[in-house]
Amino acid sequence: MESDNTLHYLEERLQYVIKSLSLSTKDIARKLEISPALVSQIQNYSNGKLRKYHLYAICHAYNIPTEIFENDNIKTAEQIDKFLTQSKETEKIFENNKELLNKLVGTWYFYSYHSQKNDDIWQTETTIYTDGTVEDKHKNKGKIFIGKNQSLIIKETHNAKNLNTITFDNNRITYNAFPFSRISKVNALNNELLSFGFCSRVKLAYEEAKEVLGDYSTVQLKIDHNMLERIYNL
């Protein structure tokens, strides 16, 4: 028998999560780029306005476990509280380091070799905002997470919806340029790619950026197809 606090609909789960985390309707609207009125409507089952992309966007913006909405066995407030508590404990890995974030706020240029053209270079203009959100010129959006010694930027690609993870050392961001490592997917393919590059406050000329990056073979690694086959054979 279901308890009195059973949450029958996704809208009810969403409403409970928003209330539990004391999220502001205005702030949600700003991050999702929708109206405050729609934020209120998607929490009401009778309006029929809630869509999966609303849920994923909110989860991404506030680091909420998506399983709360994907797992049909989660039906009570107590179950949701458990997931939210676990998520909060995990967040302790990262710090609310305003001083370091302020050093990163603004426009940067990320340089690395092209994923498929060995002689071409990516120059990705990226803006880091005061709330820790990140957006590049290709409309890929994400967030920065600051650790004790290292930090990372996680972006979701605008079209493919794959995750792009950039890691760098905190003690190097005091300069106008610093190195980073990135794990992503090769464009047009579904294979993993590890690449090294550098980030600069100043926009560089193509040849200058290429000289800094050095030899292509030393700063980029694609996953071996034979390894993929061996994994699939398991």
N, C-alpha and C positions, 0 to 999 in steps of 0.2 A: 504494500500500500504506500502511495506517495505521501510525503509529509506536506504540511500546510505551506511550507516555504519553497515548494517546487516551482521552478521557473520553466514554464512550458514553451515559451517562444524565445527566439534569438533576441528579439527586441527587449524582453525582460532581462535577459542576461546582460545585454549591453547597458541598460538602464542601471542595473545593480552595480556593474563595474564602474561606471561613470560616477555614481554616488559614493562608492567605497573609496575611490581614489581622489574624490573631491575635485573632479575635473571641471573646468569652466566651459560652459557652452560657447562663449565668445572665443576662447582659446582653441577649442576643437574646430570651430568654424574657420578660424584663421589658418590653422595647420592643414586642414583638408580643402581649403579654398572653396567653401560652400557657405551658405547663409546660416546664421544662428537659428532661424526658423526651421530649416531643414534638419539641423542637428536635433532639435526637439522632436520633429516628426518621425525621424528614423528610430526613435526610442519607443514609439507607440505602435503596437501591432495593428491596430485598426486603420492606420494611415497607409500601410503597405508600401512604405517608402524605402525600407532598409534593403540594401544590396550587399553582396559579399565584398565588393571593393571598398565599401564604407568600413566594414569590420576590419579588413586587412590594413587599411590606411590608418585607422585609429590604433590598432595593435602596434603598427610600425612606429607611429609617432610617439607612443607612450610606453613602449617596451612591454606590452601586455601579451601574455602567452596566447597564441592563436588557438590552441587546443580547447580553450574555454568555449569557443564557438564551433569548433570542428568536431568535437567528441560528443556524440549524442547521449553518452552515458552521464555527462555532466548536467545535472538537473536541479541542483540545490545551491543555496547561498553558501553553505558550508564547504561544498566542493570547490566553488569558485574562490572562496577565501584562501583555501589551501594553495591553489595555483598562484594567487596574487602574493601570498607570503613567500613562496619559493622564489618567485621572480624578484621580489624585493631583496631577498638575501643574496641572490646572484649579483644584483646591482652594486653590492658593497665592494666588488672588485674594482669598480670605477669610482672616481672622485668628482666632487663638485669644485673643481679647481678653476675659479674665475680668473685668477691671475694668468694662468697658462692659456685659458680660452681667449682672453683679451689679446694675447700676442698673436693668436691665429685668426682673429676676426678680420675680414676683408677679402680682397681678391688675390688669388694665387694662380700660378700657371704650372700645371703638372706635365712633365716631359717624360716620355718613354717611347720605345720603339713600337711601331705598328705590329699588330698581332699576326698579320699575314704577309706584309711587305717588308722584307728585311732592311731595305734602304730608306724607309719612310719613318717619320716620327710623329707621334701624337702630341699635340699641344692642347691641353684641356684647361680652359679657363674655368676656375671654380671659386665660388663665393662661400665663405663661412660666416654665419650670422651669430649675433650675440646670444641666441638661445641654443646654440650648438647644432642647429640644422645646417645642412649643406646642399648646394645645388650647383651643377655645372652647366656649361653652355648648351649641352645636348638635352637639357631638361631632366637629367638623372638626379634624383633627390635622395637625401640620406641624413645621417646624424653622426656627430663625432662623440666618441667615448674615451674619456681620459683616465688612464691608469696611473699607477705610481711612477713607473719608469718609462712606459711606452703608452702610446695612444693609437686608436684606430678610427678610421672613417668607414662606415658601411653605407653604400649607396645601392639603390635598386635601379637597374637600367630601365629607361622610360618605355622601351618597346618590348624587349624580351623578358622583362621582369626577373632577370637573374641578379644575384648579389655580387657586388664589387667591393672587395675589402682592401683597404690601404693601411699599412702599419708603419709607424715611424717612432724614433726615440725622442722623448720630451726634451732632453738636454741639448738637442740640436736645433730646436725651433727658434732659438734666440738670434739666429742668423737669418739673412734674407734668402737663403737657399739651404735646403737640407734633403738628404736622401730618403727614399721610402721603398717598401716592397708591396706588391699588389698581387692578389689572387683574383682571377676573373675567368670569364669564358671567352674562348676565341670567337670573334664575330662570325656569324653565319654557321657556326658549328657548335657542338655541345661539349667541347673538350676543355679541360682545365688549363689555365695558363698562369705561370708564375713569372712576374717581370719585376725588374728593379729600375727605378728612375729617380728623378729629383724634382723638387718643388721650388719655385722661385717667385719672389714678390715682383720681379721685373720680367717683362715679356722679352724673350731672347730671339735672336735671329736663328733661322734653321741650322746653319752651319755651326754656330756657336753651341747650340743645344746638342748637336750631334757629337761635337768634340768632347763635351762634358760626359755624355753617356758612354762614349768609347765603343769598343767592339760589340756588335750585336750578340754574338754567341756567348758572351760572358754575362749578359744582363737579362736574358730571357730563356725560359725553359717551358716547353710544352709537354704535357703528359704523354708518355710513351704508349702507342697503340697496342703494342704487345702486352704491356702491363694490364691494359683495359681488358684484353681478351682473357688473360689469366684470371682476372677478378671475376669476369662473367662465367668462366668455367667452374668456379667454386659453387 
